[in-house]
């Protein structure tokens, strides 16, 4: 777990927060960089996390889900991969 100082430094550098990083990391080894809709506990990834990553260019919408149009299916971008590097 990151210390408060580390988390604060990450935020000021424009690096992903812990929640953003955890979500983005899950797309690294997926075909096409597909990012999950749900976390490891089976809960939907917060829309705030998804939209903030899209706004920063770390993720991009991939396609619309006709069964759940309010879900944003995304993939990891090259910029997102770079943001995950130490």
PyMOL Python script that loads the backbone (N, CA, C, O; Angstrom):
from pymol import cmd

cmd.read_pdbstr("""\
ATOM      1  N   UNK A   1       0.840  -1.175   0.000  1.00  0.00           N
ATOM      2  CA  UNK A   1       0.000   0.000   0.000  1.00  0.00           C
ATOM      3  C   UNK A   1       0.889   1.244   0.000  1.00  0.00           C
ATOM      4  O   UNK A   1       1.884   1.305   0.722  1.00  0.00           O
ATOM      5  N   UNK A   2       0.520   2.235  -0.818  1.00  0.00           N
ATOM      6  CA  UNK A   2       1.319   3.452  -0.919  1.00  0.00           C
ATOM      7  C   UNK A   2       1.086   4.336   0.299  1.00  0.00           C
ATOM      8  O   UNK A   2      -0.018   4.416   0.837  1.00  0.00           O
ATOM      9  N   UNK A   3       2.159   4.992   0.712  1.00  0.00           N
ATOM     10  CA  UNK A   3       2.023   5.931   1.822  1.00  0.00           C
ATOM     11  C   UNK A   3       1.318   7.187   1.319  1.00  0.00           C
ATOM     12  O   UNK A   3       1.166   7.392   0.115  1.00  0.00           O
ATOM     13  N   UNK A   4       0.886   8.028   2.273  1.00  0.00           N
ATOM     14  CA  UNK A   4       0.223   9.271   1.881  1.00  0.00           C
ATOM     15  C   UNK A   4       1.159  10.140   1.051  1.00  0.00           C
ATOM     16  O   UNK A   4       0.729  10.756   0.076  1.00  0.00           O
ATOM     17  N   UNK A   5       2.424  10.194   1.423  1.00  0.00           N
ATOM     18  CA  UNK A   5       3.392  11.001   0.691  1.00  0.00           C
ATOM     19  C   UNK A   5       3.544  10.485  -0.738  1.00  0.00           C
ATOM     20  O   UNK A   5       3.586  11.270  -1.685  1.00  0.00           O
ATOM     21  N   UNK A   6       3.625   9.171  -0.888  1.00  0.00           N
ATOM     22  CA  UNK A   6       3.763   8.581  -2.213  1.00  0.00           C
ATOM     23  C   UNK A   6       2.528   8.864  -3.049  1.00  0.00           C
ATOM     24  O   UNK A   6       2.639   9.254  -4.212  1.00  0.00           O
ATOM     25  N   UNK A   7       1.358   8.672  -2.471  1.00  0.00           N
ATOM     26  CA  UNK A   7       0.118   8.929  -3.192  1.00  0.00           C
ATOM     27  C   UNK A   7       0.027  10.392  -3.583  1.00  0.00           C
ATOM     28  O   UNK A   7      -0.377  10.712  -4.701  1.00  0.00           O
ATOM     29  N   UNK A   8       0.400  11.285  -2.674  1.00  0.00           N
ATOM     30  CA  UNK A   8       0.368  12.717  -2.960  1.00  0.00           C
ATOM     31  C   UNK A   8       1.325  13.058  -4.091  1.00  0.00           C
ATOM     32  O   UNK A   8       0.975  13.826  -4.987  1.00  0.00           O
ATOM     33  N   UNK A   9       2.525  12.500  -4.060  1.00  0.00           N
ATOM     34  CA  UNK A   9       3.505  12.754  -5.112  1.00  0.00           C
ATOM     35  C   UNK A   9       3.016  12.236  -6.455  1.00  0.00           C
ATOM     36  O   UNK A   9       3.228  12.879  -7.483  1.00  0.00           O
ATOM     37  N   UNK A  10       2.366  11.083  -6.455  1.00  0.00           N
ATOM     38  CA  UNK A  10       1.832  10.519  -7.689  1.00  0.00           C
ATOM     39  C   UNK A  10       0.795  11.461  -8.277  1.00  0.00           C
ATOM     40  O   UNK A  10       0.758  11.671  -9.489  1.00  0.00           O
ATOM     41  N   UNK A  11      -0.051  12.030  -7.417  1.00  0.00           N
ATOM     42  CA  UNK A  11      -1.110  12.912  -7.895  1.00  0.00           C
ATOM     43  C   UNK A  11      -0.523  14.192  -8.482  1.00  0.00           C
ATOM     44  O   UNK A  11      -0.996  14.678  -9.509  1.00  0.00           O
ATOM     45  N   UNK A  12       0.511  14.743  -7.832  1.00  0.00           N
ATOM     46  CA  UNK A  12       1.079  15.994  -8.332  1.00  0.00           C
ATOM     47  C   UNK A  12       1.863  15.770  -9.620  1.00  0.00           C
ATOM     48  O   UNK A  12       1.997  16.696 -10.420  1.00  0.00           O
ATOM     49  N   UNK A  13       2.378  14.580  -9.838  1.00  0.00           N
ATOM     50  CA  UNK A  13       3.095  14.269 -11.077  1.00  0.00           C
ATOM     51  C   UNK A  13       2.134  13.953 -12.212  1.00  0.00           C
ATOM     52  O   UNK A  13       2.561  13.804 -13.357  1.00  0.00           O
ATOM     53  N   UNK A  14       0.860  13.850 -11.917  1.00  0.00           N
ATOM     54  CA  UNK A  14      -0.095  13.495 -12.946  1.00  0.00           C
ATOM     55  C   UNK A  14      -0.153  11.998 -13.181  1.00  0.00           C
ATOM     56  O   UNK A  14      -0.682  11.548 -14.198  1.00  0.00           O
ATOM     57  N   UNK A  15       0.381  11.231 -12.260  1.00  0.00           N
ATOM     58  CA  UNK A  15       0.332   9.782 -12.366  1.00  0.00           C
ATOM     59  C   UNK A  15      -1.020   9.284 -11.883  1.00  0.00           C
ATOM     60  O   UNK A  15      -1.709   9.979 -11.136  1.00  0.00           O
ATOM     61  N   UNK A  16      -1.404   8.083 -12.304  1.00  0.00           N
ATOM     62  CA  UNK A  16      -2.689   7.536 -11.862  1.00  0.00           C
ATOM     63  C   UNK A  16      -2.744   7.360 -10.346  1.00  0.00           C
ATOM     64  O   UNK A  16      -1.741   7.050  -9.703  1.00  0.00           O
ATOM     65  N   UNK A  17      -3.936   7.566  -9.795  1.00  0.00           N
ATOM     66  CA  UNK A  17      -4.167   7.273  -8.377  1.00  0.00           C
ATOM     67  C   UNK A  17      -4.110   5.761  -8.194  1.00  0.00           C
ATOM     68  O   UNK A  17      -4.007   5.018  -9.169  1.00  0.00           O
ATOM     69  N   UNK A  18      -4.177   5.312  -6.962  1.00  0.00           N
ATOM     70  CA  UNK A  18      -4.151   3.868  -6.687  1.00  0.00           C
ATOM     71  C   UNK A  18      -5.320   3.173  -7.396  1.00  0.00           C
ATOM     72  O   UNK A  18      -5.123   2.138  -8.032  1.00  0.00           O
ATOM     73  N   UNK A  19      -6.521   3.722  -7.298  1.00  0.00           N
ATOM     74  CA  UNK A  19      -7.696   3.103  -7.934  1.00  0.00           C
ATOM     75  C   UNK A  19      -7.546   3.083  -9.452  1.00  0.00           C
ATOM     76  O   UNK A  19      -7.859   2.083 -10.099  1.00  0.00           O
ATOM     77  N   UNK A  20      -7.066   4.193 -10.017  1.00  0.00           N
ATOM     78  CA  UNK A  20      -6.871   4.260 -11.462  1.00  0.00           C
ATOM     79  C   UNK A  20      -5.806   3.256 -11.907  1.00  0.00           C
ATOM     80  O   UNK A  20      -5.992   2.523 -12.877  1.00  0.00           O
ATOM     81  N   UNK A  21      -4.701   3.239 -11.188  1.00  0.00           N
ATOM     82  CA  UNK A  21      -3.595   2.343 -11.517  1.00  0.00           C
ATOM     83  C   UNK A  21      -4.027   0.881 -11.438  1.00  0.00           C
ATOM     84  O   UNK A  21      -3.707   0.086 -12.322  1.00  0.00           O
ATOM     85  N   UNK A  22      -4.751   0.531 -10.383  1.00  0.00           N
ATOM     86  CA  UNK A  22      -5.224  -0.850 -10.225  1.00  0.00           C
ATOM     87  C   UNK A  22      -6.084  -1.257 -11.413  1.00  0.00           C
ATOM     88  O   UNK A  22      -5.940  -2.359 -11.941  1.00  0.00           O
ATOM     89  N   UNK A  23      -6.986  -0.361 -11.837  1.00  0.00           N
ATOM     90  CA  UNK A  23      -7.875  -0.667 -12.956  1.00  0.00           C
ATOM     91  C   UNK A  23      -7.091  -0.755 -14.268  1.00  0.00           C
ATOM     92  O   UNK A  23      -7.263  -1.703 -15.034  1.00  0.00           O
ATOM     93  N   UNK A  24      -6.239   0.226 -14.522  1.00  0.00           N
ATOM     94  CA  UNK A  24      -5.466   0.241 -15.765  1.00  0.00           C
ATOM     95  C   UNK A  24      -4.544  -0.974 -15.864  1.00  0.00           C
ATOM     96  O   UNK A  24      -4.386  -1.556 -16.938  1.00  0.00           O
ATOM     97  N   UNK A  25      -3.947  -1.346 -14.758  1.00  0.00           N
ATOM     98  CA  UNK A  25      -3.006  -2.481 -14.742  1.00  0.00           C
ATOM     99  C   UNK A  25      -3.668  -3.770 -15.221  1.00  0.00           C
ATOM    100  O   UNK A  25      -3.019  -4.623 -15.826  1.00  0.00           O
ATOM    101  N   UNK A  26      -4.951  -3.901 -14.948  1.00  0.00           N
ATOM    102  CA  UNK A  26      -5.664  -5.119 -15.333  1.00  0.00           C
ATOM    103  C   UNK A  26      -5.823  -5.250 -16.845  1.00  0.00           C
ATOM    104  O   UNK A  26      -6.148  -6.334 -17.331  1.00  0.00           O
ATOM    105  N   UNK A  27      -5.604  -4.174 -17.599  1.00  0.00           N
ATOM    106  CA  UNK A  27      -5.692  -4.238 -19.047  1.00  0.00           C
ATOM    107  C   UNK A  27      -4.380  -4.545 -19.732  1.00  0.00           C
ATOM    108  O   UNK A  27      -4.358  -4.828 -20.930  1.00  0.00           O
ATOM    109  N   UNK A  28      -3.290  -4.496 -18.994  1.00  0.00           N
ATOM    110  CA  UNK A  28      -1.956  -4.655 -19.589  1.00  0.00           C
ATOM    111  C   UNK A  28      -1.807  -5.982 -20.333  1.00  0.00           C
ATOM    112  O   UNK A  28      -1.267  -5.999 -21.439  1.00  0.00           O
ATOM    113  N   UNK A  29      -2.262  -7.070 -19.770  1.00  0.00           N
ATOM    114  CA  UNK A  29      -2.077  -8.383 -20.390  1.00  0.00           C
ATOM    115  C   UNK A  29      -3.324  -8.915 -21.081  1.00  0.00           C
ATOM    116  O   UNK A  29      -3.378 -10.091 -21.442  1.00  0.00           O
ATOM    117  N   UNK A  30      -4.319  -8.069 -21.268  1.00  0.00           N
ATOM    118  CA  UNK A  30      -5.548  -8.492 -21.930  1.00  0.00           C
ATOM    119  C   UNK A  30      -5.467  -8.236 -23.435  1.00  0.00           C
ATOM    120  O   UNK A  30      -4.830  -7.274 -23.864  1.00  0.00           O
ATOM    121  N   UNK A  31      -6.103  -9.082 -24.235  1.00  0.00           N
ATOM    122  CA  UNK A  31      -6.117  -8.843 -25.685  1.00  0.00           C
ATOM    123  C   UNK A  31      -6.676  -7.455 -25.990  1.00  0.00           C
ATOM    124  O   UNK A  31      -7.758  -7.100 -25.523  1.00  0.00           O
ATOM    125  N   UNK A  32      -5.941  -6.679 -26.770  1.00  0.00           N
ATOM    126  CA  UNK A  32      -6.372  -5.340 -27.133  1.00  0.00           C
ATOM    127  C   UNK A  32      -6.350  -4.348 -25.992  1.00  0.00           C
ATOM    128  O   UNK A  32      -6.781  -3.207 -26.164  1.00  0.00           O
ATOM    129  N   UNK A  33      -5.858  -4.751 -24.825  1.00  0.00           N
ATOM    130  CA  UNK A  33      -5.826  -3.866 -23.663  1.00  0.00           C
ATOM    131  C   UNK A  33      -7.183  -3.682 -23.007  1.00  0.00           C
ATOM    132  O   UNK A  33      -7.406  -2.695 -22.306  1.00  0.00           O
ATOM    133  N   UNK A  34      -8.103  -4.635 -23.231  1.00  0.00           N
ATOM    134  CA  UNK A  34      -9.459  -4.504 -22.683  1.00  0.00           C
ATOM    135  C   UNK A  34      -9.426  -4.338 -21.175  1.00  0.00           C
ATOM    136  O   UNK A  34      -8.787  -5.103 -20.453  1.00  0.00           O
ATOM    137  N   UNK A  35     -10.136  -3.312 -20.723  1.00  0.00           N
ATOM    138  CA  UNK A  35     -10.223  -3.034 -19.291  1.00  0.00           C
ATOM    139  C   UNK A  35     -11.507  -3.636 -18.731  1.00  0.00           C
ATOM    140  O   UNK A  35     -12.542  -3.625 -19.399  1.00  0.00           O
ATOM    141  N   UNK A  36     -11.444  -4.159 -17.516  1.00  0.00           N
ATOM    142  CA  UNK A  36     -12.600  -4.844 -16.939  1.00  0.00           C
ATOM    143  C   UNK A  36     -13.713  -3.873 -16.517  1.00  0.00           C
ATOM    144  O   UNK A  36     -13.465  -2.716 -16.178  1.00  0.00           O
ATOM    145  N   UNK A  37     -14.915  -4.381 -16.551  1.00  0.00           N
ATOM    146  CA  UNK A  37     -16.065  -3.620 -16.062  1.00  0.00           C
ATOM    147  C   UNK A  37     -16.225  -3.771 -14.560  1.00  0.00           C
ATOM    148  O   UNK A  37     -16.844  -2.936 -13.900  1.00  0.00           O
ATOM    149  N   UNK A  38     -15.650  -4.865 -14.020  1.00  0.00           N
ATOM    150  CA  UNK A  38     -15.819  -5.193 -12.606  1.00  0.00           C
ATOM    151  C   UNK A  38     -14.460  -5.398 -11.950  1.00  0.00           C
ATOM    152  O   UNK A  38     -13.503  -5.826 -12.595  1.00  0.00           O
ATOM    153  N   UNK A  39     -14.387  -5.085 -10.649  1.00  0.00           N
ATOM    154  CA  UNK A  39     -13.147  -5.294  -9.910  1.00  0.00           C
ATOM    155  C   UNK A  39     -13.041  -6.750  -9.465  1.00  0.00           C
ATOM    156  O   UNK A  39     -13.900  -7.574  -9.778  1.00  0.00           O
ATOM    157  N   UNK A  40     -11.981  -7.046  -8.734  1.00  0.00           N
ATOM    158  CA  UNK A  40     -11.734  -8.427  -8.294  1.00  0.00           C
ATOM    159  C   UNK A  40     -12.816  -8.957  -7.359  1.00  0.00           C
ATOM    160  O   UNK A  40     -12.959 -10.172  -7.220  1.00  0.00           O
ATOM    161  N   UNK A  41     -13.580  -8.078  -6.717  1.00  0.00           N
ATOM    162  CA  UNK A  41     -14.649  -8.485  -5.801  1.00  0.00           C
ATOM    163  C   UNK A  41     -15.998  -8.577  -6.510  1.00  0.00           C
ATOM    164  O   UNK A  41     -17.017  -8.843  -5.873  1.00  0.00           O
ATOM    165  N   UNK A  42     -16.010  -8.360  -7.820  1.00  0.00           N
ATOM    166  CA  UNK A  42     -17.242  -8.462  -8.586  1.00  0.00           C
ATOM    167  C   UNK A  42     -18.091  -7.201  -8.586  1.00  0.00           C
ATOM    168  O   UNK A  42     -19.232  -7.225  -9.047  1.00  0.00           O
ATOM    169  N   UNK A  43     -17.553  -6.101  -8.075  1.00  0.00           N
ATOM    170  CA  UNK A  43     -18.289  -4.832  -8.071  1.00  0.00           C
ATOM    171  C   UNK A  43     -17.900  -4.020  -9.301  1.00  0.00           C
ATOM    172  O   UNK A  43     -16.754  -4.064  -9.748  1.00  0.00           O
ATOM    173  N   UNK A  44     -18.856  -3.284  -9.837  1.00  0.00           N
ATOM    174  CA  UNK A  44     -18.584  -2.472 -11.015  1.00  0.00           C
ATOM    175  C   UNK A  44     -17.513  -1.430 -10.695  1.00  0.00           C
ATOM    176  O   UNK A  44     -17.539  -0.802  -9.637  1.00  0.00           O
ATOM    177  N   UNK A  45     -16.581  -1.258 -11.618  1.00  0.00           N
ATOM    178  CA  UNK A  45     -15.550  -0.229 -11.463  1.00  0.00           C
ATOM    179  C   UNK A  45     -16.280   1.117 -11.453  1.00  0.00           C
ATOM    180  O   UNK A  45     -17.112   1.371 -12.325  1.00  0.00           O
ATOM    181  N   UNK A  46     -15.980   1.981 -10.479  1.00  0.00           N
ATOM    182  CA  UNK A  46     -16.688   3.257 -10.394  1.00  0.00           C
ATOM    183  C   UNK A  46     -16.580   4.078 -11.685  1.00  0.00           C
ATOM    184  O   UNK A  46     -15.511   4.182 -12.286  1.00  0.00           O
ATOM    185  N   UNK A  47     -17.691   4.645 -12.084  1.00  0.00           N
ATOM    186  CA  UNK A  47     -17.730   5.466 -13.301  1.00  0.00           C
ATOM    187  C   UNK A  47     -16.736   6.621 -13.211  1.00  0.00           C
ATOM    188  O   UNK A  47     -16.145   7.023 -14.214  1.00  0.00           O
ATOM    189  N   UNK A  48     -16.558   7.147 -12.010  1.00  0.00           N
ATOM    190  CA  UNK A  48     -15.611   8.247 -11.805  1.00  0.00           C
ATOM    191  C   UNK A  48     -14.191   7.827 -12.195  1.00  0.00           C
ATOM    192  O   UNK A  48     -13.463   8.598 -12.820  1.00  0.00           O
ATOM    193  N   UNK A  49     -13.797   6.604 -11.825  1.00  0.00           N
ATOM    194  CA  UNK A  49     -12.471   6.083 -12.178  1.00  0.00           C
ATOM    195  C   UNK A  49     -12.346   5.963 -13.686  1.00  0.00           C
ATOM    196  O   UNK A  49     -11.347   6.383 -14.269  1.00  0.00           O
ATOM    197  N   UNK A  50     -13.362   5.389 -14.313  1.00  0.00           N
ATOM    198  CA  UNK A  50     -13.344   5.182 -15.765  1.00  0.00           C
ATOM    199  C   UNK A  50     -13.257   6.521 -16.494  1.00  0.00           C
ATOM    200  O   UNK A  50     -12.407   6.702 -17.366  1.00  0.00           O
ATOM    201  N   UNK A  51     -14.132   7.451 -16.139  1.00  0.00           N
ATOM    202  CA  UNK A  51     -14.163   8.738 -16.844  1.00  0.00           C
ATOM    203  C   UNK A  51     -12.896   9.560 -16.615  1.00  0.00           C
ATOM    204  O   UNK A  51     -12.436  10.252 -17.524  1.00  0.00           O
ATOM    205  N   UNK A  52     -12.332   9.491 -15.421  1.00  0.00           N
ATOM    206  CA  UNK A  52     -11.104  10.251 -15.177  1.00  0.00           C
ATOM    207  C   UNK A  52      -9.948   9.687 -15.997  1.00  0.00           C
ATOM    208  O   UNK A  52      -9.104  10.445 -16.476  1.00  0.00           O
ATOM    209  N   UNK A  53      -9.900   8.375 -16.162  1.00  0.00           N
ATOM    210  CA  UNK A  53      -8.846   7.762 -16.981  1.00  0.00           C
ATOM    211  C   UNK A  53      -9.031   8.111 -18.460  1.00  0.00           C
ATOM    212  O   UNK A  53      -8.054   8.314 -19.180  1.00  0.00           O
ATOM    213  N   UNK A  54     -10.279   8.180 -18.905  1.00  0.00           N
ATOM    214  CA  UNK A  54     -10.548   8.596 -20.285  1.00  0.00           C
ATOM    215  C   UNK A  54     -10.124  10.049 -20.470  1.00  0.00           C
ATOM    216  O   UNK A  54      -9.484  10.389 -21.465  1.00  0.00           O
ATOM    217  N   UNK A  55     -10.478  10.905 -19.518  1.00  0.00           N
ATOM    218  CA  UNK A  55     -10.139  12.334 -19.602  1.00  0.00           C
ATOM    219  C   UNK A  55      -8.633  12.563 -19.666  1.00  0.00           C
ATOM    220  O   UNK A  55      -8.176  13.501 -20.318  1.00  0.00           O
ATOM    221  N   UNK A  56      -7.864  11.718 -18.996  1.00  0.00           N
ATOM    222  CA  UNK A  56      -6.410  11.866 -18.980  1.00  0.00           C
ATOM    223  C   UNK A  56      -5.731  11.151 -20.147  1.00  0.00           C
ATOM    224  O   UNK A  56      -4.514  11.237 -20.306  1.00  0.00           O
ATOM    225  N   UNK A  57      -6.521  10.444 -20.966  1.00  0.00           N
ATOM    226  CA  UNK A  57      -5.970   9.763 -22.133  1.00  0.00           C
ATOM    227  C   UNK A  57      -5.377   8.404 -21.837  1.00  0.00           C
ATOM    228  O   UNK A  57      -4.714   7.823 -22.696  1.00  0.00           O
ATOM    229  N   UNK A  58      -5.600   7.877 -20.635  1.00  0.00           N
ATOM    230  CA  UNK A  58      -5.039   6.581 -20.256  1.00  0.00           C
ATOM    231  C   UNK A  58      -5.911   5.416 -20.715  1.00  0.00           C
ATOM    232  O   UNK A  58      -5.441   4.283 -20.820  1.00  0.00           O
ATOM    233  N   UNK A  59      -7.167   5.699 -20.986  1.00  0.00           N
ATOM    234  CA  UNK A  59      -8.116   4.694 -21.469  1.00  0.00           C
ATOM    235  C   UNK A  59      -8.975   5.363 -22.523  1.00  0.00           C
ATOM    236  O   UNK A  59      -9.105   6.587 -22.553  1.00  0.00           O
ATOM    237  N   UNK A  60      -9.563   4.545 -23.393  1.00  0.00           N
ATOM    238  CA  UNK A  60     -10.480   5.088 -24.378  1.00  0.00           C
ATOM    239  C   UNK A  60     -11.653   4.143 -24.553  1.00  0.00           C
ATOM    240  O   UNK A  60     -11.502   2.926 -24.441  1.00  0.00           O
ATOM    241  N   UNK A  61     -12.827   4.705 -24.827  1.00  0.00           N
ATOM    242  CA  UNK A  61     -13.987   3.849 -25.067  1.00  0.00           C
ATOM    243  C   UNK A  61     -13.688   2.931 -26.250  1.00  0.00           C
ATOM    244  O   UNK A  61     -13.094   3.344 -27.245  1.00  0.00           O
ATOM    245  N   UNK A  62     -14.115   1.677 -26.116  1.00  0.00           N
ATOM    246  CA  UNK A  62     -13.824   0.694 -27.150  1.00  0.00           C
ATOM    247  C   UNK A  62     -15.049   0.422 -28.003  1.00  0.00           C
ATOM    248  O   UNK A  62     -14.996   0.525 -29.229  1.00  0.00           O
ATOM    249  N   UNK A  63     -16.150   0.076 -27.355  1.00  0.00           N
ATOM    250  CA  UNK A  63     -17.390  -0.164 -28.085  1.00  0.00           C
ATOM    251  C   UNK A  63     -18.560  -0.021 -27.124  1.00  0.00           C
ATOM    252  O   UNK A  63     -18.381  -0.040 -25.906  1.00  0.00           O
ATOM    253  N   UNK A  64     -19.748   0.122 -27.675  1.00  0.00           N
ATOM    254  CA  UNK A  64     -20.957   0.250 -26.859  1.00  0.00           C
ATOM    255  C   UNK A  64     -21.496  -1.136 -26.533  1.00  0.00           C
ATOM    256  O   UNK A  64     -21.450  -2.049 -27.357  1.00  0.00           O
ATOM    257  N   UNK A  65     -22.000  -1.271 -25.328  1.00  0.00           N
ATOM    258  CA  UNK A  65     -22.608  -2.517 -24.895  1.00  0.00           C
ATOM    259  C   UNK A  65     -24.120  -2.372 -25.079  1.00  0.00           C
ATOM    260  O   UNK A  65     -24.758  -1.646 -24.317  1.00  0.00           O
ATOM    261  N   UNK A  66     -24.707  -3.046 -26.072  1.00  0.00           N
ATOM    262  CA  UNK A  66     -26.133  -2.860 -26.338  1.00  0.00           C
ATOM    263  C   UNK A  66     -27.039  -3.313 -25.185  1.00  0.00           C
ATOM    264  O   UNK A  66     -28.154  -2.812 -25.041  1.00  0.00           O
ATOM    265  N   UNK A  67     -26.570  -4.244 -24.378  1.00  0.00           N
ATOM    266  CA  UNK A  67     -27.380  -4.726 -23.264  1.00  0.00           C
ATOM    267  C   UNK A  67     -27.314  -3.792 -22.058  1.00  0.00           C
ATOM    268  O   UNK A  67     -28.254  -3.722 -21.266  1.00  0.00           O
ATOM    269  N   UNK A  68     -26.216  -3.088 -21.928  1.00  0.00           N
ATOM    270  CA  UNK A  68     -26.012  -2.155 -20.810  1.00  0.00           C
ATOM    271  C   UNK A  68     -25.391  -0.870 -21.369  1.00  0.00           C
ATOM    272  O   UNK A  68     -24.192  -0.644 -21.207  1.00  0.00           O
ATOM    273  N   UNK A  69     -26.194  -0.032 -22.022  1.00  0.00           N
ATOM    274  CA  UNK A  69     -25.621   1.162 -22.666  1.00  0.00           C
ATOM    275  C   UNK A  69     -24.963   2.143 -21.705  1.00  0.00           C
ATOM    276  O   UNK A  69     -24.174   2.984 -22.137  1.00  0.00           O
ATOM    277  N   UNK A  70     -25.270   2.055 -20.404  1.00  0.00           N
ATOM    278  CA  UNK A  70     -24.642   2.960 -19.437  1.00  0.00           C
ATOM    279  C   UNK A  70     -23.252   2.485 -19.025  1.00  0.00           C
ATOM    280  O   UNK A  70     -22.519   3.236 -18.382  1.00  0.00           O
ATOM    281  N   UNK A  71     -22.871   1.251 -19.379  1.00  0.00           N
ATOM    282  CA  UNK A  71     -21.533   0.760 -19.092  1.00  0.00           C
ATOM    283  C   UNK A  71     -20.585   1.242 -20.176  1.00  0.00           C
ATOM    284  O   UNK A  71     -20.916   1.198 -21.361  1.00  0.00           O
ATOM    285  N   UNK A  72     -19.410   1.700 -19.774  1.00  0.00           N
ATOM    286  CA  UNK A  72     -18.422   2.188 -20.727  1.00  0.00           C
ATOM    287  C   UNK A  72     -17.332   1.126 -20.862  1.00  0.00           C
ATOM    288  O   UNK A  72     -16.515   0.942 -19.960  1.00  0.00           O
ATOM    289  N   UNK A  73     -17.331   0.433 -21.995  1.00  0.00           N
ATOM    290  CA  UNK A  73     -16.326  -0.600 -22.255  1.00  0.00           C
ATOM    291  C   UNK A  73     -15.097   0.099 -22.826  1.00  0.00           C
ATOM    292  O   UNK A  73     -15.173   0.758 -23.863  1.00  0.00           O
ATOM    293  N   UNK A  74     -13.965  -0.050 -22.141  1.00  0.00           N
ATOM    294  CA  UNK A  74     -12.753   0.684 -22.516  1.00  0.00           C
ATOM    295  C   UNK A  74     -11.570  -0.233 -22.767  1.00  0.00           C
ATOM    296  O   UNK A  74     -11.569  -1.415 -22.425  1.00  0.00           O
ATOM    297  N   UNK A  75     -10.563   0.371 -23.382  1.00  0.00           N
ATOM    298  CA  UNK A  75      -9.281  -0.311 -23.546  1.00  0.00           C
ATOM    299  C   UNK A  75      -8.177   0.637 -23.120  1.00  0.00           C
ATOM    300  O   UNK A  75      -8.334   1.858 -23.141  1.00  0.00           O
ATOM    301  N   UNK A  76      -7.076   0.058 -22.742  1.00  0.00           N
ATOM    302  CA  UNK A  76      -5.886   0.785 -22.316  1.00  0.00           C
ATOM    303  C   UNK A  76      -5.223   1.430 -23.527  1.00  0.00           C
ATOM    304  O   UNK A  76      -5.121   0.808 -24.585  1.00  0.00           O
ATOM    305  N   UNK A  77      -4.776   2.666 -23.378  1.00  0.00           N
ATOM    306  CA  UNK A  77      -4.062   3.346 -24.468  1.00  0.00           C
ATOM    307  C   UNK A  77      -2.554   3.234 -24.247  1.00  0.00           C
ATOM    308  O   UNK A  77      -2.097   2.823 -23.181  1.00  0.00           O
ATOM    309  N   UNK A  78      -1.801   3.603 -25.265  1.00  0.00           N
ATOM    310  CA  UNK A  78      -0.338   3.629 -25.118  1.00  0.00           C
ATOM    311  C   UNK A  78       0.054   4.610 -24.020  1.00  0.00           C
ATOM    312  O   UNK A  78       0.981   4.352 -23.252  1.00  0.00           O
ATOM    313  N   UNK A  79      -0.652   5.732 -23.946  1.00  0.00           N
ATOM    314  CA  UNK A  79      -0.382   6.720 -22.902  1.00  0.00           C
ATOM    315  C   UNK A  79      -0.676   6.116 -21.522  1.00  0.00           C
ATOM    316  O   UNK A  79       0.024   6.411 -20.553  1.00  0.00           O
ATOM    317  N   UNK A  80      -1.696   5.284 -21.435  1.00  0.00           N
ATOM    318  CA  UNK A  80      -2.013   4.607 -20.173  1.00  0.00           C
ATOM    319  C   UNK A  80      -0.918   3.635 -19.772  1.00  0.00           C
ATOM    320  O   UNK A  80      -0.564   3.541 -18.596  1.00  0.00           O
ATOM    321  N   UNK A  81      -0.383   2.914 -20.742  1.00  0.00           N
ATOM    322  CA  UNK A  81       0.725   1.989 -20.457  1.00  0.00           C
ATOM    323  C   UNK A  81       1.935   2.763 -19.927  1.00  0.00           C
ATOM    324  O   UNK A  81       2.597   2.324 -18.987  1.00  0.00           O
ATOM    325  N   UNK A  82       2.215   3.912 -20.535  1.00  0.00           N
ATOM    326  CA  UNK A  82       3.352   4.734 -20.092  1.00  0.00           C
ATOM    327  C   UNK A  82       3.113   5.265 -18.681  1.00  0.00           C
ATOM    328  O   UNK A  82       4.044   5.337 -17.879  1.00  0.00           O
ATOM    329  N   UNK A  83       1.876   5.633 -18.377  1.00  0.00           N
ATOM    330  CA  UNK A  83       1.560   6.172 -17.050  1.00  0.00           C
ATOM    331  C   UNK A  83       1.755   5.133 -15.952  1.00  0.00           C
ATOM    332  O   UNK A  83       1.949   5.491 -14.790  1.00  0.00           O
ATOM    333  N   UNK A  84       1.705   3.845 -16.308  1.00  0.00           N
ATOM    334  CA  UNK A  84       1.891   2.782 -15.329  1.00  0.00           C
ATOM    335  C   UNK A  84       3.363   2.479 -15.044  1.00  0.00           C
ATOM    336  O   UNK A  84       3.687   1.809 -14.064  1.00  0.00           O
ATOM    337  N   UNK A  85       4.239   2.972 -15.899  1.00  0.00           N
ATOM    338  CA  UNK A  85       5.663   2.704 -15.698  1.00  0.00           C
ATOM    339  C   UNK A  85       6.200   3.525 -14.540  1.00  0.00           C
ATOM    340  O   UNK A  85       5.824   4.683 -14.357  1.00  0.00           O
ATOM    341  N   UNK A  86       7.092   2.911 -13.751  1.00  0.00           N
ATOM    342  CA  UNK A  86       7.654   3.629 -12.581  1.00  0.00           C
ATOM    343  C   UNK A  86       8.492   4.821 -12.964  1.00  0.00           C
ATOM    344  O   UNK A  86       9.021   5.510 -12.092  1.00  0.00           O
TER     345      UNK A  86
END
""", "prot")
cmd.dss("prot")
cmd.show_as("cartoon", "prot")
cmd.util.cbc("prot")
cmd.orient("prot")
